[in-house]
Structures are given as structure tokens and as C-alpha cells.
Amino acid sequence: MTPRLVVFSESGIKLISTSEGIDNTPAGMMMHGILATMAEFYSQNLAREALKGMAQKVKKGGTVGKAPLGYKNVRYVDSNGREVRTVELDDERAPFVTEAFRLYSTGKWSIHNLAIELADRGFTTSPTPRKPSKPISEKSLNPLLQNPYYLGKVKFQGVLHDDKHAKLTDEITFRKVQEVMKNHQNGERKRINDHYLKSTVYCGECGSRLIINASKSRSGTYYLYFVCIGRQSKRTSCQQKAILTYEIEDQITEYYKQIEFTEEYCEQLRKQMVADIAKQKALSTKNRDELRRERDRLKDKQRKLLEAYYDNVVNKDLLREEQENITKQQTNIDAQLAIAEDEYDIVEQQLMATLKLIGNCHKAYQSAPPNIRRAFNQAFFEKIYVSPNKADSTKVIISADLAEPFHSTVKNHHLLKSNGWSQDGLVGAAGLEPAANRL
């Protein structure tokens, strides 16, 4: 007796069919079982055939299901009278998708803030018969940035397949986006008290890191200041008081007056750069041809790998592993090609402009926005130490441990204009002992 008939029987219900001859007799129960088995077979076979049809479409480079945001499903009748279903770019939303990948790959945006920015610019979801279009949200943007469809690939049954639709981002940008997301291991955290000097400044008394806090005055104004984490957590006996952020900012800006290279050294660097650029120009054509051949070889390998999967020669796990390896190699080649195909005249102009900044680091740092200042400090210094100025309580004294190659460069004093350099560190204007000697 089938499960349904058992339930009916236990409930005192009799099932009688006038067309199939189903009842509670042995013959009726047998007929019910036969019909149920045939129905189950029909259902499973229909699903199997549907999957087979979808797999065949994906194999030919088609898209199954609803196209993601930035694309639209299109139907038309060809010259033979057959209905064709394909995917086209959504001209209204496609540029926003490309911009979303570009902005997030810089690492300067959170998903939350980027969604707000794109919504303000006019990025909306696609309308449906039941749901109207609405501004892009964090919930919609997060899966969008992880979807390989925008690379021209369709994911079907856990395997990536090449598709014929237009790409909305490139391999390098897509890889950068995934790396940025991966770095947010515990989810994106908003920094309430962010500052470009965080993770760069340290206490000159005990060597602990300085962290930033905020204090609200009676008038409702917020003041940001740095405090020694060693003192705050009572891990050290440090007694250094809190210091307002602008006091440290001003002193570090003045500190950059000591980082100026001589005209002779800048000219030496310029000649070296010109020689290196000329050498790269000579190798560029050969390198590009080799990289393109390698890229074509990887594409051919990927195509053969998919064919082997369709022929059941390789299993799904091996296919995924090989696809991941090929994608990494392709991304690396695309990055090298992007560098190799740069206009060397533009590169040379940019390098010369950078060289001018080295000759006047103080001016460049003073006029730079916060994110560029952060980059300056991380490039020049391993750590910046802040100590109280006992002669003037309104100021602080700065000293630093230099990063390479600048630590090695200070050994050649004739390359530097300033007299404030030493082999152990850079001494502040007030004559504080170098950090390496103090700690």
C-alpha cells in the first residue's frame, strides 16, 4: 500500500477513482502504485531533459535563467521564424556596474558607502511585473561584486562556462575586488574615528602604538586626540598625556622639511629612469608577443578542459581546481600586458613629475589629501614617534625610524640637503635623540 493510501486508510477515508480503477482493493492499490511510479518517472525525466537542455545551451555560450543586473533578457524571432532568447546589455544600468567594480577595487570604499554613492548617482534595480525599480542597496551590491557573470562567464552546476555576452569588468579588476572582500574577514567595520596617521604614530615614551579617541565638549563639539595604548590599557607605566591630532599633524608636516634630496641625486635618478625606460621599450614588443601567445595557450587549455568535462573525462572537482589555476595565470598575464602596453611617454612624464616631488617633499606632503599623506608616511617611515616637548607644552617632538630604501640612503649624507639625518633615524627639529637609541 502506498504512503498516501495508508494515511487515507488510517483516517477512515476511501479513495475511489472512476477512471483509473483505484480503490482499497489489492488490485486498486496496485494500480495506484503503478500510476504513482509512472508519474514520478515522468517528473524526474522531465527535470533531467530540462537540465540537459540548459547544459547544452551553456555549452554553446548561452545564458540560462534571468540575466543579472546590468543585462536584460531579450526575445526575438529570427529569419527562419524561430524564437531566440538571448541577453543584451542594459544601457541604463551597465555603466553603473562597471563603475561599482572600479571603485570597490581601489579599497577605499565599503559596500555600505558604495551602495549609497551609486544610489545617489541613479543606480537602480531592474523592475519586474511585481516589484518596481528601486535604488541599489548594500544587500544587492554585495552578490553583484562576486558574480563572475560580469567577466563573461556563466556558473552552471558549480562549474564556470565561457559565455558570449559582453563583459562589464576585466579579470584584474574582478580579482582586486575579491581580494578587498577577502581582507574584510569579519565583515566590513565602519571606523568611527579614522585618521591617516593611525598605525603609523607611536608613543615616544614607551614605544606603544598611539590610538585615536574622541571627546565631546559641553558645546557639542567633538575633538580627536591620540592616546598611548600602553598607558590606556595599563600595560606600561607610561605617563604621556593625550595629544590633539592637529598638534601631531602640524609637527609631522614640518618634519618633512628634512626630507629633501640634492639636485645631484635627483639628476642621477632621472638618468637612471630614462635608461630603464629605454631598455623596457626595446623589450616591450617581444614581451607582449610572448604574453599574448601564453594567454592564447591558456584559453585553448581552458576550452579543452571544458570539452573533457562534457565528455565525462574529468570530474567536477578537478575541473574547478584547474579553472582556478588558469584564471590566476590569466589574471597575471593580463596585468603584465597592461603594464607592457602602457604608453612609455606617459610613464616617463609621470616619473619625472614624481622626481620633482622628491626634491621638495615638504611642499608635496603639505598640499596632499589625507590618503596621499598616509601613503607618504608609510613609504618613508617604519614608525613615527611622538614625545612631549618639555620646553613648550603646546608642541610635540617627532622622531622616526626610516623605511627602506631611505634607511640605507642616509648613509650617503651627500645625497641629502638636511643635516637632521643620522644612520639610526631622523632627528626632530628640537634635537630629540633618535628612536633607535631611545628604545
C-alpha positions as CSV (number, residue, x, y, z in Angstrom):
1,M,0.0,0.0,0.0
2,T,1.4,3.4,-1.0
3,P,2.0,6.0,1.8
4,R,-0.9,8.1,0.7
5,L,-3.4,5.3,0.8
6,V,-2.0,4.3,4.2
7,V,-2.8,7.8,5.5
8,F,-6.2,7.8,3.9
9,S,-6.9,4.3,5.4
10,E,-5.8,5.4,8.9
11,S,-8.1,8.4,8.7
12,G,-11.1,6.3,7.6
13,I,-11.1,7.7,4.1
14,K,-11.7,5.6,1.0
15,L,-10.1,6.7,-2.3
16,I,-12.2,5.7,-5.3
17,S,-11.4,6.7,-8.9
18,T,-14.0,6.3,-11.7
19,S,-11.3,6.5,-14.5
20,E,-8.2,4.7,-13.2
21,G,-9.8,1.9,-11.2
22,I,-8.2,3.0,-7.9
23,D,-9.8,1.8,-4.6
24,N,-8.8,0.0,-1.4
25,T,-8.8,-3.4,-3.0
26,P,-5.4,-5.2,-3.8
27,A,-5.9,-4.5,-7.5
28,G,-6.8,-0.9,-6.9
29,M,-3.7,-0.4,-4.7
30,M,-1.5,-2.0,-7.3
31,M,-2.9,0.3,-10.0
32,H,-2.3,3.4,-7.7
33,G,1.3,2.2,-7.2
34,I,1.9,1.8,-11.0
35,L,0.4,5.2,-11.8
36,A,2.4,6.9,-9.0
37,T,5.6,5.3,-10.2
38,M,4.9,6.4,-13.8
39,A,4.2,10.0,-12.6
40,E,7.4,10.1,-10.6
41,F,9.4,8.8,-13.7
42,Y,7.8,11.4,-15.9
43,S,8.6,14.2,-13.4
44,Q,12.3,13.1,-13.0
45,N,12.8,12.5,-16.7
46,L,11.3,16.0,-17.5
47,A,13.7,17.6,-15.0
48,R,16.6,15.6,-16.5
49,E,15.8,16.7,-20.0
50,A,15.4,20.3,-18.9
51,L,18.8,20.2,-17.2
52,K,20.3,18.6,-20.4
53,G,18.8,21.4,-22.5
54,M,20.2,24.0,-20.2
55,A,23.6,22.4,-20.1
56,Q,23.6,22.3,-23.9
57,K,22.7,26.0,-24.1
58,V,25.5,26.9,-21.6
59,K,28.0,24.7,-23.6
60,K,27.2,26.8,-26.7
61,G,27.8,30.1,-24.8
62,G,24.3,30.9,-23.8
63,T,22.7,32.2,-20.6
64,V,20.1,30.2,-18.6
65,G,17.7,31.9,-16.3
66,K,17.2,35.6,-15.5
67,A,20.1,37.9,-16.5
68,P,21.8,39.7,-13.6
69,L,21.6,43.4,-13.0
70,G,23.2,45.3,-15.9
71,Y,21.8,43.0,-18.5
72,K,18.3,42.2,-19.8
73,N,16.7,39.1,-21.3
74,V,15.6,39.6,-24.9
75,R,13.3,37.6,-27.2
76,Y,13.0,37.9,-30.9
77,V,12.1,35.8,-34.0
78,D,14.8,35.1,-36.5
79,S,14.5,34.9,-40.2
80,N,13.5,31.2,-40.0
81,G,10.6,32.0,-37.7
82,R,12.2,30.5,-34.6
83,E,12.1,32.3,-31.3
84,V,15.5,33.2,-30.0
85,R,16.2,34.1,-26.3
86,T,19.4,35.9,-25.6
87,V,20.9,38.5,-23.3
88,E,21.8,42.1,-24.1
89,L,23.4,45.0,-22.1
90,D,21.1,47.2,-20.1
91,D,22.3,50.6,-21.4
92,E,20.9,52.4,-18.3
93,R,22.5,50.1,-15.7
94,A,25.6,48.5,-17.3
95,P,27.8,51.6,-16.8
96,F,27.0,51.7,-13.1
97,V,28.0,48.0,-12.7
98,T,31.4,48.8,-14.3
99,E,31.8,51.8,-12.1
100,A,31.0,49.7,-9.0
101,F,33.8,47.2,-9.7
102,R,36.2,50.1,-10.4
103,L,35.5,52.0,-7.3
104,Y,35.4,49.0,-4.9
105,S,38.7,47.6,-6.3
106,T,40.5,50.7,-5.0
107,G,39.9,49.5,-1.4
108,K,38.7,53.0,-0.4
109,W,35.0,52.1,-0.3
110,S,32.9,49.8,1.9
111,I,29.9,48.0,0.4
112,H,27.6,50.2,2.6
113,N,29.1,53.5,1.5
114,L,29.5,52.5,-2.2
115,A,25.8,51.4,-2.3
116,I,24.8,54.9,-1.0
117,E,27.1,56.6,-3.5
118,L,25.8,54.6,-6.5
119,A,22.2,55.1,-5.4
120,D,22.8,58.9,-5.3
121,R,24.1,58.7,-8.8
122,G,21.0,57.0,-10.0
123,F,21.8,53.2,-10.0
124,T,18.6,51.3,-9.6
125,T,17.5,47.7,-9.7
126,S,15.6,46.3,-12.7
127,P,11.8,46.5,-12.4
128,T,9.6,43.3,-12.6
129,P,5.9,42.8,-13.0
130,R,5.5,42.6,-9.3
131,K,8.3,44.8,-8.0
132,P,9.1,48.3,-9.1
133,S,12.6,49.6,-9.6
134,K,14.4,50.9,-6.5
135,P,17.8,52.3,-5.6
136,I,20.6,49.8,-5.3
137,S,21.2,48.6,-1.8
138,E,24.0,47.0,0.1
139,K,22.2,43.7,0.0
140,S,22.0,43.8,-3.8
141,L,25.5,45.2,-4.3
142,N,27.4,42.5,-2.3
143,P,26.5,39.5,-4.5
144,L,26.8,41.6,-7.7
145,L,30.5,42.2,-6.9
146,Q,31.1,38.5,-6.5
147,N,29.3,37.4,-9.7
148,P,31.7,36.0,-12.4
149,Y,28.9,36.6,-15.0
150,Y,30.3,40.2,-15.4
151,L,33.6,38.6,-16.6
152,G,31.7,36.8,-19.4
153,K,31.3,33.5,-17.6
154,V,28.2,31.6,-16.6
155,K,28.2,29.4,-13.5
156,F,26.1,26.3,-14.0
157,Q,26.0,23.3,-11.6
158,G,29.1,24.7,-9.8
159,V,31.2,25.0,-13.0
160,L,32.2,28.1,-14.9
161,H,31.5,28.2,-18.6
162,D,32.5,30.8,-21.1
163,D,29.6,32.9,-22.4
164,K,29.1,35.1,-25.4
165,H,27.6,38.1,-23.5
166,A,29.5,41.4,-23.2
167,K,31.8,41.8,-20.2
168,L,31.3,44.6,-17.7
169,T,34.7,44.3,-15.9
170,D,38.1,42.8,-16.5
171,E,40.0,40.0,-14.8
172,I,42.4,42.2,-13.0
173,T,39.7,44.5,-11.5
174,F,37.5,41.5,-10.6
175,R,40.4,39.8,-8.8
176,K,41.2,43.0,-6.9
177,V,37.5,43.2,-5.8
178,Q,37.6,39.7,-4.4
179,E,40.9,40.4,-2.6
180,V,39.4,43.5,-1.0
181,M,36.4,41.5,0.1
182,K,38.6,38.7,1.5
183,N,40.5,41.2,3.6
184,H,37.3,42.0,5.4
185,Q,37.4,38.7,7.3
186,N,35.0,39.7,10.0
187,G,32.7,41.8,7.7
188,E,33.1,45.5,6.9
189,R,33.6,47.6,10.0
190,K,33.0,51.3,10.0
191,R,35.8,53.3,11.5
192,I,34.2,56.0,13.6
193,N,37.4,57.7,14.4
194,D,39.5,57.1,11.4
195,H,42.7,59.1,10.7
196,Y,45.5,58.9,8.2
197,L,48.2,58.7,10.9
198,K,46.6,55.6,12.6
199,S,49.0,52.6,12.6
200,T,51.9,55.0,11.9
201,V,52.4,57.0,15.0
202,Y,53.9,55.5,18.3
203,C,54.5,56.8,21.8
204,G,58.0,58.3,22.2
205,E,58.0,57.4,25.9
206,C,57.2,53.6,25.9
207,G,57.0,52.7,22.2
208,S,53.4,51.6,22.3
209,R,51.0,52.4,19.4
210,L,49.0,55.6,19.6
211,I,45.3,55.2,19.1
212,I,42.7,57.8,18.4
213,N,39.8,58.8,20.6
214,A,37.1,61.4,20.5
215,S,35.9,63.8,23.2
216,K,32.8,65.9,23.2
217,S,32.8,69.3,24.8
218,R,29.9,71.0,26.6
219,S,29.1,72.9,23.4
220,G,28.7,69.6,21.5
221,T,31.9,69.9,19.5
222,Y,34.0,66.7,19.0
223,Y,37.8,66.8,19.5
224,L,40.0,64.0,18.2
225,Y,43.2,63.2,20.0
226,F,45.8,60.4,20.2
227,V,46.5,58.5,23.4
228,C,49.1,55.9,24.2
229,I,47.5,52.4,24.2
230,G,50.2,51.2,26.7
231,R,49.0,53.8,29.2
232,Q,45.3,53.3,28.5
233,S,45.5,49.5,28.9
234,K,47.9,49.9,31.8
235,R,50.4,47.5,30.1
236,T,53.2,50.0,30.7
237,S,54.0,52.7,33.2
238,C,53.8,55.4,30.5
239,Q,52.6,58.8,31.7
240,Q,52.3,60.6,28.3
241,K,49.1,62.6,28.1
242,A,46.6,62.7,25.3
243,I,47.6,64.9,22.3
244,L,45.2,66.6,20.0
245,T,45.5,65.3,16.4
246,Y,46.3,68.6,14.8
247,E,49.3,69.2,17.0
248,I,50.9,65.9,15.7
249,E,49.8,66.7,12.1
250,D,51.5,70.1,12.2
251,Q,54.8,68.8,13.6
252,I,55.0,65.9,11.1
253,T,54.3,68.4,8.2
254,E,57.3,70.5,9.5
255,Y,59.3,67.3,9.9
256,Y,59.1,66.7,6.1
257,K,61.3,69.8,5.6
258,Q,64.2,67.5,6.4
259,I,63.4,65.0,3.6
260,E,64.8,66.7,0.5
261,F,67.4,65.2,-1.8
262,T,70.2,67.1,-3.5
263,E,69.9,68.2,-7.1
264,E,72.8,65.9,-8.0
265,Y,71.0,62.8,-6.6
266,C,67.7,63.8,-8.4
267,E,69.7,64.1,-11.7
268,Q,71.3,60.7,-11.0
269,L,67.8,59.2,-10.5
270,R,66.5,60.9,-13.7
271,K,69.3,59.5,-15.8
272,Q,68.7,56.0,-14.4
273,M,65.0,56.2,-15.1
274,V,65.5,57.3,-18.7
275,A,67.9,54.5,-19.3
276,D,65.5,51.9,-17.7
277,I,62.6,53.2,-19.8
278,A,64.6,53.0,-23.0
279,K,65.5,49.4,-22.1
280,Q,61.9,48.5,-21.4
281,K,60.9,50.0,-24.8
282,A,63.3,47.7,-26.5
283,L,61.9,44.6,-24.7
284,S,58.3,45.6,-24.8
285,T,57.3,44.3,-28.3
286,K,58.9,40.9,-27.7
287,N,57.4,40.6,-24.2
288,R,53.9,41.5,-25.5
289,D,54.1,38.8,-28.2
290,E,55.2,36.2,-25.7
291,L,52.5,37.1,-23.2
292,R,49.8,37.0,-25.9
293,R,50.9,33.6,-27.0
294,E,50.8,32.4,-23.4
295,R,47.3,33.9,-23.0
296,D,46.0,32.1,-26.1
297,R,47.6,28.8,-24.9
298,L,45.7,29.2,-21.6
299,K,42.4,29.9,-23.4
300,D,42.9,26.8,-25.5
301,K,43.7,24.7,-22.4
302,Q,40.5,26.0,-20.7
303,R,38.4,25.1,-23.8
304,K,39.8,21.6,-23.9
305,L,39.3,21.2,-20.2
306,L,35.6,22.0,-20.6
307,E,35.3,19.6,-23.5
308,A,36.8,16.9,-21.4
309,Y,34.3,17.7,-18.6
310,Y,31.4,17.5,-21.1
311,D,32.7,14.1,-22.3
312,N,32.9,12.9,-18.6
313,V,36.7,12.5,-18.8
314,V,37.4,14.8,-15.8
315,N,35.2,15.2,-12.8
316,K,33.7,18.5,-11.4
317,D,36.3,18.9,-8.6
318,L,39.3,18.6,-10.9
319,L,37.6,21.0,-13.3
320,R,37.1,23.6,-10.6
321,E,40.7,23.3,-9.4
322,E,42.1,23.7,-12.9
323,Q,39.8,26.5,-13.8
324,E,41.0,28.4,-10.7
325,N,44.7,27.9,-11.6
326,I,44.1,29.0,-15.2
327,T,42.2,32.1,-14.0
328,K,45.1,33.1,-11.8
329,Q,47.6,32.7,-14.6
330,Q,45.3,34.7,-17.0
331,T,45.0,37.5,-14.5
332,N,48.7,37.7,-14.0
333,I,49.3,37.8,-17.8
334,D,46.6,40.5,-18.2
335,A,48.3,42.6,-15.5
336,Q,51.7,42.2,-17.3
337,L,50.1,43.1,-20.6
338,A,48.5,46.2,-19.1
339,I,52.0,47.3,-18.0
340,A,53.7,46.3,-21.2
341,E,51.1,48.2,-23.3
342,D,51.4,51.4,-21.4
343,E,52.4,54.4,-23.4
344,Y,56.0,54.9,-22.3
345,D,55.9,58.6,-23.0
346,I,53.2,59.0,-20.4
347,V,55.0,56.8,-17.9
348,E,58.1,58.9,-18.3
349,Q,56.2,62.1,-17.7
350,Q,54.7,60.7,-14.5
351,L,58.1,59.5,-13.3
352,M,59.6,62.9,-13.9
353,A,56.8,64.6,-12.0
354,T,57.3,62.2,-9.1
355,L,61.0,63.0,-9.2
356,K,60.2,66.7,-8.7
357,L,58.3,65.8,-5.5
358,I,61.3,64.1,-4.1
359,G,63.2,67.3,-4.4
360,N,60.5,69.1,-2.2
361,C,58.8,66.5,-0.1
362,H,57.6,69.1,2.4
363,K,55.6,71.0,-0.2
364,A,54.1,67.8,-1.7
365,Y,53.1,66.5,1.8
366,Q,51.7,69.8,2.9
367,S,49.3,70.1,-0.1
368,A,48.4,66.3,-0.3
369,P,45.0,65.0,0.8
370,P,44.8,62.6,3.8
371,N,45.0,59.4,1.8
372,I,48.2,60.6,0.0
373,R,49.7,61.7,3.3
374,R,49.1,58.2,4.6
375,A,51.0,56.8,1.6
376,F,53.9,59.3,2.2
377,N,54.3,58.2,5.8
378,Q,54.1,54.5,5.1
379,A,56.7,54.9,2.3
380,F,59.2,56.9,4.2
381,F,58.9,55.6,7.8
382,E,58.6,52.3,9.6
383,K,57.4,54.2,12.7
384,I,56.9,57.8,13.7
385,Y,57.5,58.5,17.4
386,V,55.7,61.3,19.3
387,S,57.1,62.7,22.6
388,P,56.1,65.7,24.7
389,N,58.1,68.8,24.4
390,K,59.1,69.8,27.9
391,A,60.2,73.2,26.8
392,D,56.8,74.0,25.1
393,S,53.7,72.1,26.3
394,T,51.7,73.2,23.2
395,K,54.0,71.3,20.9
396,V,55.4,67.7,20.5
397,I,58.7,66.4,19.4
398,I,58.9,64.0,16.4
399,S,61.5,61.3,15.6
400,A,61.3,58.3,13.3
401,D,62.6,55.0,12.1
402,L,63.2,55.1,8.4
403,A,61.9,52.5,5.9
404,E,64.0,51.1,3.2
405,P,65.4,52.3,0.8
406,F,65.7,55.5,2.8
407,H,67.3,53.9,5.8
408,S,70.2,52.8,3.6
409,T,70.2,56.2,1.8
410,V,71.0,58.2,4.9
411,K,74.4,56.6,5.0
412,N,75.2,58.7,1.9
413,H,74.9,62.1,3.6
414,H,75.9,63.9,0.4
415,L,72.6,62.8,-1.2
416,L,70.5,64.8,1.3
417,K,70.1,68.5,1.8
418,S,69.1,68.3,5.5
419,N,71.6,68.0,8.4
420,G,68.9,66.2,10.5
421,W,69.7,62.7,9.2
422,S,71.5,60.0,11.0
423,Q,72.1,56.3,10.4
424,D,69.8,55.3,13.2
425,G,66.9,57.5,12.4
426,L,65.8,61.1,11.6
427,V,66.1,63.5,14.5
428,G,63.4,66.1,15.1
429,A,63.9,69.8,15.0
430,A,64.0,70.0,18.8
431,G,67.0,67.7,18.9
432,L,65.3,64.6,20.3
433,E,67.6,61.6,20.4
434,P,66.9,59.1,17.5
435,A,64.3,56.5,18.2
436,A,66.6,53.5,17.7
437,N,68.8,54.9,20.5
438,R,66.0,55.7,22.9
439,L,64.1,52.4,22.8
